């Protein structure tokens, strides 16, 4: 079973919101970009929120996230997996990313959104128990996976739930900045 490795976080010191996936799929790994599969809704949803087109160059989309105070990363640093599906991840092979260091570098993160059930379950199992008191104190919410493999929910439903959650978080972020 091949071992796969995630990407560095897209984040800066202004980050107040963190979106976490589990592990990039094969299309993303091949492209060297988060959510590169053509049918993944992630960048289409974020286009509504950031105002940067889903078809814009990857660097522009990453800048748009940072300018909105959004960070993007994966829970897993590496794992063994056949194919792209989260269900194919070998649990015994999981190495989580270093969230203690990440949160120390990004202390403003107050809201974490999980892109699907596997990201949330992995975070709660492999990350949260190891965080020092205070480092784990933020608001967590699982949103429906934007993956095309998540066919049980309509595209419109996923887009609506994500857009509402992110706009609410960004509004709270803007209020905090102006206070």
Secondary structure, DSSP 8 states (H G I E B T S, - for coil): --EEE----B--TT--EEEEESS--HHHHHHTSTT-STT--HHHHHHHHHS--TTS-HHHHHHHHHHTTEEEEESEEEEEBSSS-GGGB-GGG-EE--HHHHHHH-TT--EEEEESHHHHHHIIIIIGGGS-TTTT-SEEEEE---STT-TTS-HHHHHHHHHHHHHHHHHHHHHHHH-
